[in-house]
């Protein structure tokens, strides 16, 4: 009997540990703060491209490893893609360059999390203000530590970060119809701009397995957890959106997942486009 009890306790602890490692959304909703950001031009011009795919500019998918740092990952992944685009680097031929020039999640998350614990989420306006005023240094200068989120950047790292400030950014209007949210996403991607996206996440998101290529939220439009990802592509034939996540390469197709236009538009709550003109 004692062995049985110990086995049950051990199993329970394992389940809790697993949940903590996979259920780490981290994006805190605050519409009043989001609405203070400049607005993305809300024109409804037709999108001329039938597809866009920016995955070649993405670094290898990182893993939050239990920290609620999805916004830091999404923001750094977006900045890394923009830096790779500017330097005409793709993972097809320049994967080493992209890996060497990936931005530091710890630099952003450690300075912007809403509480002291590594299970504290972040507000999108705070993180965006940081990269506009302080920028972000590279990951090799300030590596991610899944066991410590308290470290703060030193003078050298802060100086490096100043070279990579975001000049301007624009948010998708709110409130908006699902059709409008989808259109603005396609419009941005058609101009080679990845979209920093805040999605509502339903519980089955955490169960996405290796090589699973699609996520269908259940129920559509449901969920209260906020999770930040990067939108990196669309396909009008399939009517799908491609997203880049931060739960490692064993999640989805190497860290990527597709959603139907319908589901994406139902789940999207925040959308931001970055413009680092001076890099």
C-alpha positions as CSV (number, residue, x, y, z in Angstrom):
1,X,0.0,0.0,0.0
2,X,2.8,2.4,0.9
3,X,4.5,1.7,-2.4
4,X,1.2,2.4,-4.2
5,X,0.8,5.7,-2.5
6,X,4.3,6.8,-3.3
7,X,3.8,5.8,-6.9
8,X,0.6,7.9,-7.1
9,X,2.4,10.9,-5.5
10,X,5.3,10.5,-7.9
11,X,3.0,10.3,-10.9
12,X,1.1,13.4,-9.7
13,X,4.3,15.4,-9.4
14,X,5.3,14.4,-12.9
15,X,2.0,15.5,-14.3
16,X,2.2,18.9,-12.5
17,X,5.8,19.3,-13.7
18,X,4.7,18.6,-17.3
19,X,1.8,21.1,-17.1
20,X,4.2,23.7,-15.8
21,X,6.6,23.2,-18.6
22,X,4.0,23.4,-21.4
23,X,1.3,25.8,-20.0
24,X,3.3,29.0,-20.0
25,X,1.3,31.6,-22.0
26,X,2.7,34.8,-20.5
27,X,0.9,37.5,-22.5
28,X,-1.1,39.7,-20.2
29,X,-4.2,41.4,-21.7
30,X,-4.7,45.1,-21.1
31,X,-6.7,46.7,-23.9
32,X,-6.4,50.2,-22.5
33,X,-2.6,50.0,-22.8
34,X,-2.7,48.3,-26.2
35,X,-4.9,51.1,-27.5
36,X,-2.2,53.7,-26.7
37,X,0.0,52.2,-29.4
38,X,0.0,53.9,-32.9
39,X,-2.6,52.4,-35.3
40,X,-1.8,50.3,-38.3
41,X,-3.3,51.9,-41.4
42,X,-6.8,50.4,-41.6
43,X,-7.2,50.5,-45.3
44,X,-8.9,47.6,-47.0
45,X,-7.0,47.5,-50.2
46,X,-6.9,44.1,-51.9
47,X,-4.0,41.8,-51.1
48,X,-2.4,40.9,-54.4
49,X,-0.2,38.0,-53.3
50,X,-1.8,34.5,-53.0
51,X,0.8,33.4,-50.5
52,X,3.8,34.6,-48.4
53,X,6.3,32.5,-46.5
54,X,8.9,34.2,-44.2
55,X,10.1,31.0,-42.4
56,X,13.5,31.2,-44.1
57,X,14.3,34.2,-41.9
58,X,13.4,32.5,-38.6
59,X,15.9,31.2,-36.1
60,X,15.6,27.7,-34.8
61,X,12.6,27.6,-32.5
62,X,13.5,28.3,-28.9
63,X,11.8,26.8,-25.8
64,X,10.3,28.8,-22.9
65,X,11.0,25.8,-20.7
66,X,8.3,26.8,-18.1
67,X,9.0,30.5,-18.0
68,X,6.1,32.8,-19.1
69,X,8.3,34.5,-21.6
70,X,6.4,34.0,-24.8
71,X,6.2,37.7,-25.5
72,X,10.0,38.0,-25.2
73,X,10.4,35.1,-27.6
74,X,7.9,36.4,-30.1
75,X,9.4,39.9,-30.0
76,X,13.0,38.6,-30.4
77,X,12.0,36.2,-33.2
78,X,10.3,39.1,-35.0
79,X,13.4,41.3,-34.6
80,X,15.7,38.5,-35.7
81,X,13.6,38.0,-38.9
82,X,13.8,41.7,-39.7
83,X,17.5,41.8,-39.1
84,X,18.0,38.7,-41.4
85,X,15.8,40.3,-44.0
86,X,17.8,43.5,-44.0
87,X,21.1,41.6,-44.4
88,X,19.5,39.3,-47.0
89,X,20.2,36.2,-44.9
90,X,18.0,33.0,-45.0
91,X,18.2,29.8,-43.2
92,X,18.6,28.0,-46.5
93,X,22.2,29.2,-46.8
94,X,22.9,31.4,-43.7
95,X,21.6,29.4,-40.8
96,X,24.8,30.0,-38.8
97,X,24.5,33.7,-39.4
98,X,20.9,33.8,-38.2
99,X,21.8,31.7,-35.1
100,X,24.7,34.1,-34.3
101,X,22.4,37.1,-34.7
102,X,19.3,36.0,-32.8
103,X,18.2,38.5,-30.2
104,X,18.1,38.0,-26.5
105,X,14.8,36.8,-25.0
106,X,16.3,37.3,-21.5
107,X,17.2,40.9,-22.2
108,X,13.5,41.7,-22.8
109,X,11.7,39.2,-20.5
110,X,13.8,39.8,-17.4
111,X,13.3,43.5,-17.7
112,X,9.6,43.5,-18.5
113,X,7.9,40.7,-16.6
114,X,5.1,42.0,-14.4
115,X,6.3,40.2,-11.2
116,X,9.5,38.7,-9.8
117,X,8.7,35.1,-10.5
118,X,9.5,33.4,-13.8
119,X,5.8,32.5,-14.0
120,X,5.0,36.2,-14.4
121,X,3.7,37.3,-17.7
122,X,4.3,40.6,-19.6
123,X,2.2,43.4,-20.9
124,X,2.8,44.1,-24.6
125,X,3.1,47.9,-24.3
126,X,5.9,47.5,-21.7
127,X,7.9,45.2,-23.9
128,X,7.4,47.3,-27.0
129,X,8.4,50.4,-25.1
130,X,11.6,48.7,-24.0
131,X,12.7,47.8,-27.6
132,X,11.9,51.4,-28.7
133,X,13.9,53.1,-25.9
134,X,16.6,50.5,-25.1
135,X,16.5,48.1,-28.0
136,X,17.7,44.5,-27.5
137,X,21.1,42.9,-27.4
138,X,22.0,39.6,-29.1
139,X,21.4,36.2,-27.4
140,X,25.1,35.4,-27.5
141,X,25.7,38.5,-25.3
142,X,22.9,37.7,-22.8
143,X,21.8,34.0,-23.1
144,X,18.5,32.6,-21.9
145,X,18.6,30.8,-18.6
146,X,15.5,28.6,-18.0
147,X,16.3,28.5,-14.3
148,X,16.9,32.2,-13.7
149,X,14.9,35.2,-14.9
150,X,16.3,37.7,-12.4
151,X,19.6,38.7,-14.2
152,X,19.7,42.2,-15.5
153,X,21.9,43.5,-18.4
154,X,25.2,45.2,-17.7
155,X,26.5,48.4,-19.3
156,X,28.1,46.6,-22.2
157,X,24.9,44.7,-23.0
158,X,22.8,47.9,-22.7
159,X,25.2,49.7,-25.1
160,X,24.9,46.9,-27.7
161,X,21.2,46.9,-27.4
162,X,21.0,50.6,-28.3
163,X,22.1,49.8,-31.8
164,X,18.9,47.7,-32.3
165,X,16.1,50.0,-31.3
166,X,12.8,49.8,-33.0
167,X,12.0,53.1,-34.6
168,X,8.3,52.7,-34.9
169,X,5.5,50.2,-34.6
170,X,1.8,50.0,-35.4
171,X,-1.0,47.9,-33.9
172,X,-4.1,46.5,-35.5
173,X,-7.2,48.5,-34.5
174,X,-9.4,47.3,-31.7
175,X,-12.2,46.4,-31.6
176,X,-12.3,45.0,-35.1
177,X,-14.1,42.3,-37.1
178,X,-12.5,39.0,-37.7
179,X,-12.4,39.8,-41.4
180,X,-10.5,43.0,-40.7
181,X,-8.0,41.3,-38.4
182,X,-7.3,38.7,-41.1
183,X,-7.0,41.3,-43.9
184,X,-4.5,43.4,-41.9
185,X,-2.4,40.3,-41.3
186,X,-2.3,39.3,-44.9
187,X,-1.6,42.9,-45.9
188,X,1.4,43.0,-43.6
189,X,2.8,39.7,-44.7
190,X,2.4,40.7,-48.3
191,X,4.8,43.5,-47.6
192,X,7.3,41.0,-46.0
193,X,6.4,42.2,-42.5
194,X,6.1,39.5,-39.9
195,X,3.2,40.1,-37.4
196,X,3.7,40.0,-33.6
197,X,0.4,38.3,-32.6
198,X,-1.4,38.0,-29.3
199,X,-3.7,35.0,-29.5
200,X,-6.3,33.5,-27.2
201,X,-5.3,30.0,-26.4
202,X,-7.6,27.0,-25.7
203,X,-6.3,24.1,-23.6
204,X,-5.6,21.8,-26.6
205,X,-2.9,24.2,-27.8
206,X,-0.6,22.8,-25.1
207,X,-1.1,19.3,-26.5
208,X,0.2,20.0,-29.9
209,X,2.7,17.2,-30.7
210,X,5.8,16.7,-32.8
211,X,5.1,17.0,-36.6
212,X,1.5,18.1,-36.0
213,X,1.0,20.7,-38.7
214,X,-2.3,22.3,-37.7
215,X,-3.9,23.6,-34.6
216,X,-7.7,23.9,-34.4
217,X,-8.8,25.7,-31.2
218,X,-11.7,24.1,-29.4
219,X,-14.0,25.9,-29.1
220,X,-13.3,28.4,-31.9
221,X,-13.0,31.8,-30.4
222,X,-12.6,30.4,-26.9
223,X,-9.8,30.5,-24.4
224,X,-8.7,33.2,-22.1
225,X,-4.9,32.6,-21.8
226,X,-2.8,35.1,-23.8
227,X,0.0,33.7,-25.9
228,X,2.4,35.7,-28.2
229,X,3.6,34.2,-31.4
230,X,4.9,35.4,-34.8
231,X,2.8,35.2,-37.9
232,X,5.2,34.2,-40.7
233,X,3.1,33.2,-43.7
234,X,-0.3,32.6,-45.4
235,X,-1.7,30.5,-48.2
236,X,-4.8,31.6,-50.0
237,X,-5.3,28.2,-51.6
238,X,-5.2,26.4,-48.3
239,X,-6.7,29.4,-46.5
240,X,-4.2,29.0,-43.7
241,X,-2.0,31.2,-41.6
242,X,1.5,29.9,-40.4
243,X,2.7,30.8,-36.9
244,X,6.1,30.5,-35.2
245,X,5.9,29.4,-31.6
246,X,8.4,29.3,-28.6
247,X,8.0,25.7,-27.2
248,X,10.9,24.2,-29.0
249,X,11.4,22.2,-32.2
250,X,9.4,19.2,-30.9
251,X,6.2,21.3,-30.9
252,X,4.4,21.3,-34.2
253,X,6.5,21.2,-37.4
254,X,9.8,22.3,-36.0
255,X,8.1,25.0,-33.9
256,X,5.6,26.1,-36.7
257,X,1.9,25.5,-36.9
258,X,-0.9,26.3,-39.3
259,X,-4.3,27.6,-38.5
260,X,-7.3,28.1,-40.8
261,X,-8.2,31.7,-41.7
262,X,-11.4,31.3,-39.7
263,X,-9.8,30.0,-36.6
264,X,-6.9,32.5,-36.7
265,X,-9.3,35.4,-37.0
266,X,-11.4,34.2,-34.1
267,X,-8.4,33.8,-31.8
268,X,-6.4,36.9,-32.7
269,X,-6.7,39.7,-30.2
270,X,-3.6,41.8,-30.7
271,X,-1.4,42.3,-33.8
272,X,1.6,44.6,-34.1
273,X,4.0,45.4,-37.0
274,X,7.5,46.6,-36.3
275,X,9.6,49.0,-38.4
276,X,13.3,49.2,-37.5
277,X,14.2,51.8,-40.1
278,X,17.6,52.8,-38.8
279,X,19.2,49.4,-38.5
